[in-house]
């Protein structure tokens, strides 16, 4: 028995963007191997095949499993989002096969089925930003040294490529996108158009149009592709467009182009061309009786001057695309905010109150209707997700139903216990004030503040980024909890007996320092360890063990 391997790129994830050949390949195979999320995206195409699912970063094990099963005579499909040959599984499959001694002439056949890569799908949502020379760069340094990646970014920036950044940021990799922006700003205008596309053509799609200067003001994660324009890229309304050629390569208001391809780059027709500069320099040098140009063509000063002159010409043309007046990128962004396919908002019946009334449940149900969804979150909130053109009306209706309403995403979330169903009422006003003043505030990474009403801390406040435990009219403060992962740990005790009337102001100070000083997407516990002192509390400081009273709340 001879098996086969089909490495399938199924595009961005939407059914209509999967090619017919990719669909056929998936249905023809006995075994489907892929990352968990990818398997879920193509579930409607699966029948009774054997499914091998793995987690992220397990690409090698997926490739090995595919090769072994194909050697057993099975027909295997290895699936990748986008194109399997662009940061996908195609190359790795071949590497593992070669390790086994496989040759292309062997009976076991491998077919790589192309798909729409992120650079293409994301660009289509932005307009037409990839109309000239472009490159893709992954900012993930798991397999490539960061110093090498930085050199590639700088080379692309200097060469004026349109750049698509893959894997720009993760929970652990937060500094790379910051350094990338710094490199780009050294070579490009701060007003260079930048598009941020998350989950293109999927249910959670988000599209943001911004500039190089302000790109880090927005949410960027592993599911985001960052498209950075070149020196000629411009905005027209909410469209990000890169001209097909540089200055005067074609004329849009003429039916017949003035220059045929063979007539370009001649000094008489295009005096800005490189050859024209050389000829003009030679004539000047002849008059000045200085050494011939050939002896100084490698002078860094002359090359830089020529490059700057060319760049000035290109930028002046790009700025005149709209009625002979420069495009005001700032106003374009202000008038065209992030395009979101789905509106999300978090609601809760109260901070201490965990009871939803019948009217509130009906309100959520009616708003969700048939196409929306309601998710219960670990933050004691309901998250409403729906398609709407009037988000303000949705919020007003939720407020009228008596809900606390909060934004979702990288914001502060205040998570309080029920204070023994309201019996321990003394700390409730402080929890409410924290939620009202800090809840929903934009921060570099989602920040959880846990509030417990007694020393039992049964709602786990000491496990959050910031934990507050109320005892005898005062609060104990815990900072830097790590709530997830194999190295999860409780927050460190920072202080005992902080007067209750001081706690809200202290929390505002800590949150403000985190907001201003943290790297984008840097979690609070990492930020605290890096800066060492937050709100006057030292990371190294280890307070005395918490003495839990024998009687709850005593």
Secondary structure, 3 states (H helix, E strand, C coil): CCCEEEEEECECCCHHHCCHHHHHHHHHCCEEEEEHHHHHHCHHHCCCCEEEEECCCCHHHHHHHHHHHHHCCCEEEEEECECCCCCCCHHHHHHHHHHCCCCCCCCCEEEEECCCCHHHHHHHHHEECCCCCEEEEECCCCCCCHHHHHHHHHHHHHCCCEEEEECCCCCCCCHHHHHHHHHHHCCCCCCCEEEEEECCCCCCCEEEEEECCCHHHCCCCCCEEEEECCCCCEEECCEEECCCCCCCCCCCCCCCCCCCHHHCCCCCCCCCCHHHHHHHHHHHHHHHCCCCHHHHCCCHHHHHHHHHHHHHHHHHHHCCCECCECCCHHHHHHHCCCEECCEEEEEECCCCCCCCCHHHHHHHHHHHCCCCEEEECCCCCEEEEECCCCHHHHHHHHHHCCCEEECCCCEEEEEECCCCCCCCCCCHHHHHHHHHHHCCCECCCCEEEEEECCCCCCCCHHHCCEEEEEECCEEEEEECCECCCCCCECCEEEEEEEEHHHHHHHHHHHHHHHHHHCCCCCCHHHHHHHHCEECCEECCCCCCCCCCCCCCCC
